Amino acid sequence: MSAKTTDGSKKSPKKFEKTNKQIRKQAKKQGMIVISNRTRLFIDGRPNRRWWFADAKSGILVSEEHGLCDDEALAKLARFNKQPKDSELF
């Protein structure tokens, strides 16, 4: 096993957990319920989870049916944050 592989495998679990906390924190700020499959899917050699988001008030699913990988979930939350809320439109 090469040194690069060993170093990368040590850093992945820390980044994996940091991403988990970041997604949950952002979703909570935006008033969403977070649902995760809690299993590690290895996509491109890195661990990922599948994420779903629902509106906290209505309980309606606001993310894709198949779920979003970690990076996709962070991007989706960023888009939600930039969109005007219904109360701001009127």
N, CA, C and O atoms as a printed pandas DataFrame, in Angstrom:
     atom_number atom_name residue_name chain_id  residue_number  x_coord  y_coord  z_coord
0              1         N          MET        A               1    0.845   -1.176    0.000
1              2        CA          MET        A               1    0.000    0.000    0.000
2              3         C          MET        A               1    0.888    1.236    0.000
3              4         O          MET        A               1    1.858    1.314    0.754
4              5         N          SER        A               2    0.555    2.186   -0.837
5              6        CA          SER        A               2    1.376    3.389   -0.932
6              7         C          SER        A               2    1.084    4.350    0.218
7              8         O          SER        A               2    0.049    4.260    0.878
8              9         N          ALA        A               3    2.007    5.256    0.438
9             10        CA          ALA        A               3    1.854    6.236    1.514
10            11         C          ALA        A               3    0.676    7.170    1.248
11            12         O          ALA        A               3   -0.011    7.577    2.184
12            13         N          LYS        A               4    0.435    7.516   -0.026
13            14        CA          LYS        A               4   -0.681    8.403   -0.355
14            15         C          LYS        A               4   -2.022    7.782    0.013
15            16         O          LYS        A               4   -2.896    8.466    0.544
16            17         N          THR        A               5   -2.188    6.506   -0.261
17            18        CA          THR        A               5   -3.428    5.817    0.066
18            19         C          THR        A               5   -3.644    5.785    1.567
19            20         O          THR        A               5   -4.763    5.999    2.034
20            21         N          THR        A               6   -2.597    5.523    2.328
21            22        CA          THR        A               6   -2.708    5.465    3.786
22            23         C          THR        A               6   -3.075    6.832    4.351
23            24         O          THR        A               6   -3.952    6.927    5.211
24            25         N          ASP        A               7   -2.413    7.901    3.877
25            26        CA          ASP        A               7   -2.717    9.242    4.369
26            27         C          ASP        A               7   -4.138    9.652    4.024
27            28         O          ASP        A               7   -4.826   10.238    4.859
28            29         N          GLY        A               8   -4.593    9.358    2.817
29            30        CA          GLY        A               8   -5.940    9.717    2.398
30            31         C          GLY        A               8   -7.004    8.999    3.183
31            32         O          GLY        A               8   -8.048    9.579    3.481
32            33         N          SER        A               9   -6.762    7.732    3.531
33            34        CA          SER        A               9   -7.759    6.978    4.280
34            35         C          SER        A               9   -7.876    7.464    5.713
35            36         O          SER        A               9   -8.929    7.302    6.330
36            37         N          LYS        A              10   -6.821    8.057    6.257
37            38        CA          LYS        A              10   -6.882    8.601    7.616
38            39         C          LYS        A              10   -7.687    9.890    7.659
39            40         O          LYS        A              10   -8.365   10.161    8.651
40            41         N          LYS        A              11   -7.625   10.695    6.593
41            42        CA          LYS        A              11   -8.311   11.972    6.570
42            43         C          LYS        A              11   -9.779   11.844    6.187
43            44         O          LYS        A              11  -10.585   12.684    6.586
44            45         N          SER        A              12  -10.146   10.831    5.435
45            46        CA          SER        A              12  -11.515   10.684    4.954
46            47         C          SER        A              12  -12.556   10.609    6.069
47            48         O          SER        A              12  -13.562   11.313    5.982
48            49         N          PRO        A              13  -12.374    9.798    7.110
49            50        CA          PRO        A              13  -13.403    9.743    8.156
50            51         C          PRO        A              13  -13.628   11.091    8.839
51            52         O          PRO        A              13  -14.765   11.420    9.180
52            53         N          LYS        A              14  -12.573   11.874    9.046
53            54        CA          LYS        A              14  -12.737   13.181    9.680
54            55         C          LYS        A              14  -13.532   14.116    8.775
55            56         O          LYS        A              14  -14.438   14.808    9.240
56            57         N          LYS        A              15  -13.201   14.140    7.492
57            58        CA          LYS        A              15  -13.906   14.991    6.542
58            59         C          LYS        A              15  -15.354   14.520    6.401
59            60         O          LYS        A              15  -16.268   15.335    6.273
60            61         N          PHE        A              16  -15.553   13.215    6.424
61            62        CA          PHE        A              16  -16.878   12.617    6.306
62            63         C          PHE        A              16  -17.778   13.099    7.444
63            64         O          PHE        A              16  -18.921   13.488    7.205
64            65         N          GLU        A              17  -17.274   13.076    8.677
65            66        CA          GLU        A              17  -18.053   13.520    9.834
66            67         C          GLU        A              17  -18.236   15.035    9.838
67            68         O          GLU        A              17  -19.287   15.525   10.250
68            69         N          LYS        A              18  -17.244   15.771    9.393
69            70        CA          LYS        A              18  -17.348   17.233    9.321
70            71         C          LYS        A              18  -18.449   17.627    8.330
71            72         O          LYS        A              18  -19.232   18.538    8.599
72            73         N          THR        A              19  -18.507   16.940    7.189
73            74        CA          THR        A              19  -19.532   17.205    6.189
74            75         C          THR        A              19  -20.912   16.902    6.762
75            76         O          THR        A              19  -21.859   17.650    6.519
76            77         N          ASN        A              20  -21.035   15.824    7.511
77            78        CA          ASN        A              20  -22.296   15.449    8.153
78            79         C          ASN        A              20  -22.790   16.579    9.051
79            80         O          ASN        A              20  -23.950   16.980    8.957
80            81         N          LYS        A              21  -21.932   17.088    9.908
81            82        CA          LYS        A              21  -22.310   18.171   10.822
82            83         C          LYS        A              21  -22.671   19.437   10.065
83            84         O          LYS        A              21  -23.616   20.135   10.432
84            85         N          GLN        A              22  -21.929   19.734    9.019
85            86        CA          GLN        A              22  -22.156   20.934    8.230
86            87         C          GLN        A              22  -23.526   20.891    7.543
87            88         O          GLN        A              22  -24.259   21.880    7.559
88            89         N          ILE        A              23  -23.867   19.766    6.949
89            90        CA          ILE        A              23  -25.159   19.616    6.271
90            91         C          ILE        A              23  -26.296   19.747    7.262
91            92         O          ILE        A              23  -27.261   20.468    7.006
92            93         N          ARG        A              24  -26.199   19.060    8.392
93            94        CA          ARG        A              24  -27.263   19.123    9.405
94            95         C          ARG        A              24  -27.441   20.535    9.959
95            96         O          ARG        A              24  -28.570   20.982   10.160
96            97         N          LYS        A              25  -26.356   21.228   10.202
97            98        CA          LYS        A              25  -26.403   22.585   10.754
98            99         C          LYS        A              25  -27.053   23.557    9.763
99           100         O          LYS        A              25  -27.910   24.351   10.150
100          101         N          GLN        A              26  -26.652   23.500    8.492
101          102        CA          GLN        A              26  -27.215   24.389    7.485
102          103         C          GLN        A              26  -28.704   24.127    7.270
103          104         O          GLN        A              26  -29.492   25.065    7.146
104          105         N          ALA        A              27  -29.082   22.865    7.227
105          106        CA          ALA        A              27  -30.488   22.521    7.011
106          107         C          ALA        A              27  -31.353   23.001    8.178
107          108         O          ALA        A              27  -32.458   23.503    7.971
108          109         N          LYS        A              28  -30.855   22.848    9.386
109          110        CA          LYS        A              28  -31.619   23.284   10.559
110          111         C          LYS        A              28  -31.823   24.794   10.539
111          112         O          LYS        A              28  -32.904   25.277   10.877
112          113         N          LYS        A              29  -30.788   25.548   10.144
113          114        CA          LYS        A              29  -30.902   27.005   10.042
114          115         C          LYS        A              29  -31.969   27.413    9.036
115          116         O          LYS        A              29  -32.631   28.437    9.209
116          117         N          GLN        A              30  -32.136   26.618    7.991
117          118        CA          GLN        A              30  -33.082   26.941    6.933
118          119         C          GLN        A              30  -34.457   26.336    7.169
119          120         O          GLN        A              30  -35.321   26.403    6.295
120          121         N          GLY        A              31  -34.669   25.745    8.341
121          122        CA          GLY        A              31  -35.983   25.210    8.695
122          123         C          GLY        A              31  -36.351   23.932    7.980
123          124         O          GLY        A              31  -37.502   23.740    7.588
124          125         N          MET        A              32  -35.376   23.056    7.808
125          126        CA          MET        A              32  -35.630   21.793    7.137
126          127         C          MET        A              32  -35.322   20.612    8.038
127          128         O          MET        A              32  -34.487   20.694    8.939
128          129         N          ILE        A              33  -36.005   19.529    7.781
129          130        CA          ILE        A              33  -35.739   18.257    8.443
130          131         C          ILE        A              33  -34.737   17.511    7.567
131          132         O          ILE        A              33  -34.869   17.497    6.343
132          133         N          VAL        A              34  -33.744   16.896    8.189
133          134        CA          VAL        A              34  -32.705   16.180    7.449
134          135         C          VAL        A              34  -32.891   14.676    7.643
135          136         O          VAL        A              34  -33.088   14.198    8.760
136          137         N          ILE        A              35  -32.826   13.957    6.550
137          138        CA          ILE        A              35  -32.924   12.497    6.587
138          139         C          ILE        A              35  -31.696   11.953    5.880
139          140         O          ILE        A              35  -31.358   12.397    4.782
140          141         N          SER        A              36  -31.023   10.987    6.511
141          142        CA          SER        A              36  -29.812   10.410    5.928
142          143         C          SER        A              36  -29.898    8.898    5.993
143          144         O          SER        A              36  -30.542    8.342    6.882
144          145         N          ASN        A              37  -29.245    8.233    5.044
145          146        CA          ASN        A              37  -29.254    6.773    5.052
146          147         C          ASN        A              37  -28.249    6.188    6.046
147          148         O          ASN        A              37  -28.292    4.989    6.324
148          149         N          ARG        A              38  -27.354    7.005    6.581
149          150        CA          ARG        A              38  -26.389    6.631    7.617
150          151         C          ARG        A              38  -25.425    5.517    7.209
151          152         O          ARG        A              38  -24.712    4.983    8.059
152          153         N          THR        A              39  -25.392    5.163    5.947
153          154        CA          THR        A              39  -24.416    4.172    5.491
154          155         C          THR        A              39  -23.421    4.847    4.565
155          156         O          THR        A              39  -23.734    5.849    3.922
156          157         N          ARG        A              40  -22.260    4.307    4.504
157          158        CA          ARG        A              40  -21.215    4.880    3.653
158          159         C          ARG        A              40  -21.273    4.244    2.276
159          160         O          ARG        A              40  -21.102    3.036    2.111
160          161         N          LEU        A              41  -21.516    5.088    1.306
161          162        CA          LEU        A              41  -21.464    4.669   -0.085
162          163         C          LEU        A              41  -20.135    5.169   -0.629
163          164         O          LEU        A              41  -19.812    6.346   -0.468
164          165         N          PHE        A              42  -19.374    4.321   -1.254
165          166        CA          PHE        A              42  -18.083    4.750   -1.773
166          167         C          PHE        A              42  -18.237    5.162   -3.224
167          168         O          PHE        A              42  -18.389    4.325   -4.115
168          169         N          ILE        A              43  -18.195    6.478   -3.445
169          170        CA          ILE        A              43  -18.316    7.059   -4.773
170          171         C          ILE        A              43  -16.990    7.725   -5.088
171          172         O          ILE        A              43  -16.537    8.595   -4.345
172          173         N          ASP        A              44  -16.372    7.328   -6.169
173          174        CA          ASP        A              44  -15.040    7.807   -6.545
174          175         C          ASP        A              44  -14.020    7.542   -5.444
175          176         O          ASP        A              44  -13.099    8.335   -5.247
176          177         N          GLY        A              45  -14.174    6.446   -4.735
177          178        CA          GLY        A              45  -13.220    6.063   -3.703
178          179         C          GLY        A              45  -13.355    6.811   -2.386
179          180         O          GLY        A              45  -12.543    6.624   -1.480
180          181         N          ARG        A              46  -14.386    7.667   -2.269
181          182        CA          ARG        A              46  -14.587    8.418   -1.028
182          183         C          ARG        A              46  -15.923    8.044   -0.418
183          184         O          ARG        A              46  -16.866    7.724   -1.141
184          185         N          PRO        A              47  -16.015    8.079    0.905
185          186        CA          PRO        A              47  -17.312    7.769    1.533
186          187         C          PRO        A              47  -18.301    8.920    1.345
187          188         O          PRO        A              47  -17.927   10.088    1.445
188          189         N          ASN        A              48  -19.536    8.589    1.079
189          190        CA          ASN        A              48  -20.626    9.553    0.930
190          191         C          ASN        A              48  -21.880    8.970    1.562
191          192         O          ASN        A              48  -21.982    7.759    1.756
192          193         N          ARG        A              49  -22.825    9.830    1.879
193          194        CA          ARG        A              49  -24.146    9.418    2.340
194          195         C          ARG        A              49  -25.163    9.912    1.325
195          196         O          ARG        A              49  -24.843   10.711    0.446
196          197         N          ARG        A              50  -26.379    9.432    1.454
197          198        CA          ARG        A              50  -27.499    9.978    0.691
198          199         C          ARG        A              50  -28.310   10.839    1.651
199          200         O          ARG        A              50  -28.543   10.450    2.796
200          201         N          TRP        A              51  -28.739   12.004    1.185
201          202        CA          TRP        A              51  -29.469   12.967    2.007
202          203         C          TRP        A              51  -30.792   13.332    1.356
203          204         O          TRP        A              51  -30.895   13.442    0.134
204          205         N          TRP        A              52  -31.809   13.518    2.202
205          206        CA          TRP        A              52  -33.106   14.024    1.777
206          207         C          TRP        A              52  -33.464   15.165    2.719
207          208         O          TRP        A              52  -33.120   15.141    3.901
208          209         N          PHE        A              53  -34.156   16.161    2.185
209          210        CA          PHE        A              53  -34.570   17.304    2.981
210          211         C          PHE        A              53  -36.074   17.482    2.873
211          212         O          PHE        A              53  -36.653   17.341    1.796
212          213         N          ALA        A              54  -36.700   17.794    3.999
213          214        CA          ALA        A              54  -38.130   18.073    4.027
214          215         C          ALA        A              54  -38.343   19.379    4.768
215          216         O          ALA        A              54  -37.575   19.734    5.662
216          217         N          ASP        A              55  -39.393   20.087    4.388
217          218        CA          ASP        A              55  -39.753   21.321    5.068
218          219         C          ASP        A              55  -40.211   20.967    6.481
219          220         O          ASP        A              55  -41.038   20.072    6.655
220          221         N          ALA        A              56  -39.686   21.655    7.484
221          222        CA          ALA        A              56  -39.993   21.330    8.882
222          223         C          ALA        A              56  -41.457   21.584    9.223
223          224         O          ALA        A              56  -42.040   20.847   10.019
224          225         N          LYS        A              57  -42.055   22.606    8.640
225          226        CA          LYS        A              57  -43.451   22.940    8.964
226          227         C          LYS        A              57  -44.442   22.007    8.293
227          228         O          LYS        A              57  -45.359   21.498    8.937
228          229         N          SER        A              58  -44.259   21.783    6.995
229          230        CA          SER        A              58  -45.228   20.985    6.241
230          231         C          SER        A              58  -44.859   19.507    6.157
231          232         O          SER        A              58  -45.729   18.660    5.954
232          233         N          GLY        A              59  -43.561   19.194    6.313
233          234        CA          GLY        A              59  -43.110   17.815    6.186
234          235         C          GLY        A              59  -42.995   17.349    4.742
235          236         O          GLY        A              59  -42.804   16.159    4.494
236          237         N          ILE        A              60  -43.107   18.263    3.787
237          238        CA          ILE        A              60  -43.041   17.919    2.368
238          239         C          ILE        A              60  -41.584   17.808    1.928
239          240         O          ILE        A              60  -40.758   18.665    2.241
240          241         N          LEU        A              61  -41.290   16.746    1.203
241          242        CA          LEU        A              61  -39.941   16.515    0.692
242          243         C          LEU        A              61  -39.576   17.592   -0.322
243          244         O          LEU        A              61  -40.330   17.847   -1.261
244          245         N          VAL        A              62  -38.415   18.224   -0.131
245          246        CA          VAL        A              62  -37.996   19.299   -1.030
246          247         C          VAL        A              62  -36.731   18.941   -1.808
247          248         O          VAL        A              62  -36.210   19.783   -2.540
248          249         N          SER        A              63  -36.232   17.733   -1.670
249          250        CA          SER        A              63  -35.052   17.310   -2.425
250          251         C          SER        A              63  -35.431   16.156   -3.350
251          252         O          SER        A              63  -36.562   15.671   -3.331
252          253         N          GLU        A              64  -34.479   15.736   -4.145
253          254        CA          GLU        A              64  -34.715   14.690   -5.125
254          255         C          GLU        A              64  -35.095   13.370   -4.459
255          256         O          GLU        A              64  -34.684   13.076   -3.337
256          257         N          GLU        A              65  -35.880   12.598   -5.173
257          258        CA          GLU        A              65  -36.383   11.332   -4.651
258          259         C          GLU        A              65  -35.267   10.338   -4.342
259          260         O          GLU        A              65  -35.344    9.608   -3.353
260          261         N          HIS        A              66  -34.222   10.303   -5.186
261          262        CA          HIS        A              66  -33.139    9.338   -5.005
262          263         C          HIS        A              66  -32.162    9.753   -3.919
263          264         O          HIS        A              66  -31.299    8.962   -3.539
264          265         N          GLY        A              67  -32.278   10.970   -3.412
265          266        CA          GLY        A              67  -31.348   11.465   -2.401
266          267         C          GLY        A              67  -30.143   12.121   -3.038
267          268         O          GLY        A              67  -29.852   11.912   -4.215
268          269         N          LEU        A              68  -29.459   12.904   -2.258
269          270        CA          LEU        A              68  -28.305   13.646   -2.744
270          271         C          LEU        A              68  -27.050   13.177   -2.031
271          272         O          LEU        A              68  -27.083   12.925   -0.826
272          273         N          CYS        A              69  -25.951   13.057   -2.747
273          274        CA          CYS        A              69  -24.662   12.753   -2.113
274          275         C          CYS        A              69  -24.210   13.967   -1.317
275          276         O          CYS        A              69  -24.792   15.044   -1.443
276          277         N          ASP        A              70  -23.172   13.801   -0.497
277          278        CA          ASP        A              70  -22.702   14.866    0.384
278          279         C          ASP        A              70  -22.484   16.192   -0.331
279          280         O          ASP        A              70  -23.039   17.208    0.087
280          281         N          ASP        A              71  -21.694   16.208   -1.392
281          282        CA          ASP        A              71  -21.380   17.448   -2.108
282          283         C          ASP        A              71  -22.623   18.033   -2.766
283          284         O          ASP        A              71  -22.801   19.251   -2.783
284          285         N          GLU        A              72  -23.477   17.181   -3.305
285          286        CA          GLU        A              72  -24.722   17.641   -3.918
286          287         C          GLU        A              72  -25.638   18.263   -2.869
287          288         O          GLU        A              72  -26.301   19.266   -3.137
288          289         N          ALA        A              73  -25.675   17.678   -1.689
289          290        CA          ALA        A              73  -26.520   18.198   -0.609
290          291         C          ALA        A              73  -26.056   19.586   -0.174
291          292         O          ALA        A              73  -26.881   20.472    0.049
292          293         N          LEU        A              74  -24.759   19.780   -0.056
293          294        CA          LEU        A              74  -24.236   21.097    0.313
294          295         C          LEU        A              74  -24.579   22.140   -0.750
295          296         O          LEU        A              74  -24.924   23.274   -0.417
296          297         N          ALA        A              75  -24.487   21.766   -2.020
297          298        CA          ALA        A              75  -24.821   22.685   -3.102
298          299         C          ALA        A              75  -26.312   23.025   -3.093
299          300         O          ALA        A              75  -26.687   24.174   -3.324
300          301         N          LYS        A              76  -27.148   22.046   -2.829
301          302        CA          LYS        A              76  -28.599   22.263   -2.775
302          303         C          LYS        A              76  -28.948   23.208   -1.633
303          304         O          LYS        A              76  -29.778   24.101   -1.805
304          305         N          LEU        A              77  -28.330   23.027   -0.472
305          306        CA          LEU        A              77  -28.578   23.909    0.665
306          307         C          LEU        A              77  -28.146   25.337    0.351
307          308         O          LEU        A              77  -28.805   26.289    0.769
308          309         N          ALA        A              78  -27.065   25.490   -0.369
309          310        CA          ALA        A              78  -26.607   26.825   -0.761
310          311         C          ALA        A              78  -27.624   27.487   -1.693
311          312         O          ALA        A              78  -27.872   28.688   -1.585
312          313         N          ARG        A              79  -28.214   26.710   -2.608
313          314        CA          ARG        A              79  -29.238   27.259   -3.503
314          315         C          ARG        A              79  -30.494   27.642   -2.724
315          316         O          ARG        A              79  -31.090   28.686   -2.988
316          317         N          PHE        A              80  -30.903   26.802   -1.761
317          318        CA          PHE        A              80  -32.065   27.113   -0.922
318          319         C          PHE        A              80  -31.840   28.416   -0.168
319          320         O          PHE        A              80  -32.761   29.218   -0.018
320          321         N          ASN        A              81  -30.638   28.622    0.299
321          322        CA          ASN        A              81  -30.303   29.799    1.091
322          323         C          ASN        A              81  -30.410   31.074    0.254
323          324         O          ASN        A              81  -30.760   32.127    0.785
324          325         N          LYS        A              82  -30.112   30.996   -1.049
325          326        CA          LYS        A              82  -30.134   32.166   -1.927
326          327         C          LYS        A              82  -31.527   32.495   -2.439
327          328         O          LYS        A              82  -31.778   33.633   -2.835
328          329         N          GLN        A              83  -32.455   31.509   -2.442
329          330        CA          GLN        A              83  -33.793   31.741   -2.957
330          331         C          GLN        A              83  -34.602   32.583   -1.970
331          332         O          GLN        A              83  -34.494   32.388   -0.760
332          333         N          PRO        A              84  -35.418   33.527   -2.481
333          334        CA          PRO        A              84  -36.259   34.315   -1.573
334          335         C          PRO        A              84  -37.349   33.444   -0.968
335          336         O          PRO        A              84  -37.892   32.557   -1.626
336          337         N          LYS        A              85  -37.651   33.705    0.263
337          338        CA          LYS        A              85  -38.707   32.951    0.959
338          339         C          LYS        A              85  -40.058   33.508    0.542
339          340         O          LYS        A              85  -40.148   34.641    0.069
340          341         N          ASP        A              86  -41.116   32.709    0.718
341          342        CA          ASP        A              86  -42.467   33.121    0.333
342          343         C          ASP        A              86  -42.861   34.431    1.020
343          344         O          ASP        A              86  -43.502   35.279    0.398
344          345         N          SER        A              87  -42.496   34.609    2.267
345          346        CA          SER        A              87  -42.868   35.806    3.011
346          347         C          SER        A              87  -42.174   37.056    2.457
347          348         O          SER        A              87  -42.676   38.168    2.626
348          349         N          GLU        A              88  -41.032   36.882    1.803
349          350        CA          GLU        A              88  -40.307   38.016    1.233
350          351         C          GLU        A              88  -40.877   38.441   -0.113
351          352         O          GLU        A              88  -40.611   39.553   -0.569
352          353         N          LEU        A              89  -41.658   37.577   -0.757
353          354        CA          LEU        A              89  -42.199   37.879   -2.070
354          355         C          LEU        A              89  -43.387   38.831   -2.002
355          356         O          LEU        A              89  -43.663   39.533   -2.975
356          357         N          PHE        A              90  -44.088   38.873   -0.886
357          358        CA          PHE        A              90  -45.303   39.687   -0.775
358          359         C          PHE        A              90  -45.103   40.931    0.023
359          360         O          PHE        A              90  -46.040   41.710    0.198
